[in-house]
Amino acid sequence: MLHYALHETMPKPTKAALAKKSIVESMADKMLEMGMNGIAVTADSLAEHSSFTRAEIERHGLDAADMAKMRAVRRVA
């Protein structure tokens, strides 16, 4: 049977490899995904296409929108 592990000479990771995203990061990712699929991102459409509540969208939506704008890559030819 195969067993995958770090070699004994490799340093052990200090924290979990998969860190949980904040709600703002998750919302920004969803906004980017919706935009790339041609869906206009509004509070109503975000609530419809995600598991975020309207209260969460109202509380974190502006920060998430700013983060999504920073993460968006635009190339102009």
N, C-alpha and C positions, 0 to 999 in steps of 0.2 A: 504494500500500500504506500502511496506517495504522501509525504508530509511536507508542506511548505512552511518555512519559517525563516526568520533572519539568521544569517550566519552568526556564530558565536562571537566573531570579531566585530560585528556591526553594532553601533550604538543603539540602544533601545529608544523608541519614540517617546518623547516626553508627554505628549497628550494624544487624545484620540485623533485618528486620521480624518474622520468625518465629523466636522464640527457642525452643530445645528445652526441653521441660518436664522437671522432675526426676521421678524415679521416684515420689516421694511425691505430687507433684501429679497425675501420671497415674493413680496408684492411687486417689486421692481422687475424681477425676473418674469413674472406673469405679464406685466405690462409690455415688456420687450417682446415676449412670445406672441401676444395678441397683435401688437403692431406689425410684426414680421408676417403674420398670417392675414394681414389686410383688414383687421377688425379695429374700428375706431375705439380708442380707450377712453371711456367715460366712467364715472362712478357706477352708473347703472349696468354698463356692459361688463365691468370688472366684477361686480357682484353676481351677474348672471353666469359668467364663464369661470368662476373660481369659488373657492370655499370661504372667502373672506366675508365677514358680515359687513353690513353698511356702517356700523359704528367703527369697526376697524379701518374701513376705507376712509371714513371721515377723519379719524384720528391720525392715520399714518400715510394717507394718500399723497399729500404734497411732498413729504420727504421721499416717498417711493418714486414719485414722478421725477423729482430732481436727480435721484440716483440712476433711474432708467435713462435719463437724458445724458448723464455723464458716461454711462456704459455703452450707449449707442454709438456704433461706428458708421460714419457717413463717408462715402467716397464719391468725390465729384470728378468726373472725367474731363 
